[in-house]
Amino acid sequence: FDLLVLGGGPVGVRAALEAASRGQRVGLIDPKPTISGLPTGGHSKCLREAVLEGCKTWEEVRDMTDRAVKASLRNTARQMRTFRVEVLQGTAKFKGQDQLEFVPTGTAQQTRILSFDTAVIATGSRANRFPPTNFDLPGVFDSDTISSID
């Protein structure tokens, strides 16, 4: 590969597409079965938009969020196909300056050693849980858990 990208969030997807659009052979590695290009806590970012759009019930908010996520999944998949980015579902660890070991997720495929000229590590972030807030209390959510509201 000319470029291997670790992580399918907004930075990873953008790096992969930018390089591929310039003729580079690109692989993108992520453990998730689908690549959306959405940021960590993407659902929480949709909440503000839902309110601005006038959603009044949680069902309306969830419906709008689901539509936004599905649209992002479709758009990202289309772009990956258009620019021929090879999406590899699994994890990886570096084996040297220009190689990594790719371990496929949940398949009978074997571990592979992949060579690359350049690697981008774009593995994302997690919600920052400030100590004064007790996130174990009912009704207290962060950007990673807000989508679990029933």
N, C-alpha and C positions, 0 to 999 in steps of 0.2 A: 504494500500500500504506500502511496505517497503520503497519506495522512490517516492516522487512526484517532478517532475521537472516543473518549470514555465519558459517556453521559449523554442522555437524550432529552435534556431540558432545553430551555431557550438558548443558552450559550452554545451547548454542544450541537444542537440542530443548526444554528446559524453558522457555526464554524464549518460544519460538514458541507452545508449547501454552498457556502461561499467558495470553498476550495473546489468542490465538484463542478461548480459553474465555470471555473477557470481551467477545467480540463484535468484536474487531479483525480487519481484513483483513490476513493475515500471509503473507509469503513467506519461505522458507528456502533459501539458496543454499549448495551444497556440491558439490565436484567428484566425489565418490564416487557410484557408481550406486545405492547403497542407503544409507539413513540408519538407523543403529542406536542412536544416542544413547549409545554406549559411550565411555568415556574412552580417551585415548591409552594404549596398552598394556593394553587391557581383558583381553587374554589372560592377562597376568601376574597380574591380580587374580583370575582364575578359578583359578590354580594353587593358591593358598592354600585356596580352597574345595574343590578336588579332593582335596587332602591331608586336609582335615578330614572329607570324605565317605568316606575310606578307599581312594581310588584307589591302586593299587600299581604299575601299569605306565604307560608313556608313552601307550600306546593308550587306556587308561581315562581318563587325563587329557585327551587330545585329544578323545575322545568327549564327555566332560562339557563341555569348553570349547566345542566345536562346537554342542552342544545349547543352551548358555547364549546364545551369539551368535545362533543362529537364533531363539530365543524373543524376544530383544531386538529383532531385526529385525521380526518379526511384530507385536509389541506396539507398537513405534514407528510402523510403517506404519498400523496400525489407528487409533492416536491421531491421526495426521496427517490421515487421511481423516475421522474423526469430527468433528474441529474445523476441517476445511476449510483446513488449512495448505497453501499452494501450494509444492510442493518443486520447485526449479529446479536441475538438474544443470549445474554450470559454475563459472565464476569471475567475480569482479566487481571493479571499481575505482571509487572515488568520482570523480564528475565535478562535484561541487559540494556545497553544504550539504544538498541534499535530492534528489539524483539520483546514480545510479551506472550504470555501463556493465556489463551482464551479457553474458558470453560463454559460450554453451552449449558443453558438452563433447562432442566427437566426433559432432556431428550436422550436418545441412545447414541447421539453423536459423541465422538471422542474429543478430548482436549487437543487443541492445535497450537502450534507455535506460529505466530504471525510476525512478519517483518514489516518495518515501517521506516520512512525517512523522518517523519515528524509526528509527534503525538500531542494531543490537546487533552488535558484533564479538566473536565467540566462536570463534576459529579454533584453539583448543586449544594443545597444548604438545608438546614432544619430550622424549625421555628425556634425563636429565642424565648425561653421560658424564664422570665425575670423572677427572682426568688420571692418577692413579696406576694406574688399571686399564687394561690393554691389551685393548680390545674386538676387536682383530684376531686374537687367539689362538683356536684351536679350542675350542669349549665355553664361551666367554664370551659371554653374552647380556645385553641390556637389555630393558626393557619393550616396546620397539618391534620387537625382533628375535626374541623368545622363541618367537613362533608359527611361526618358520621351521625349528624342529627337525624333523628327519625321523625 
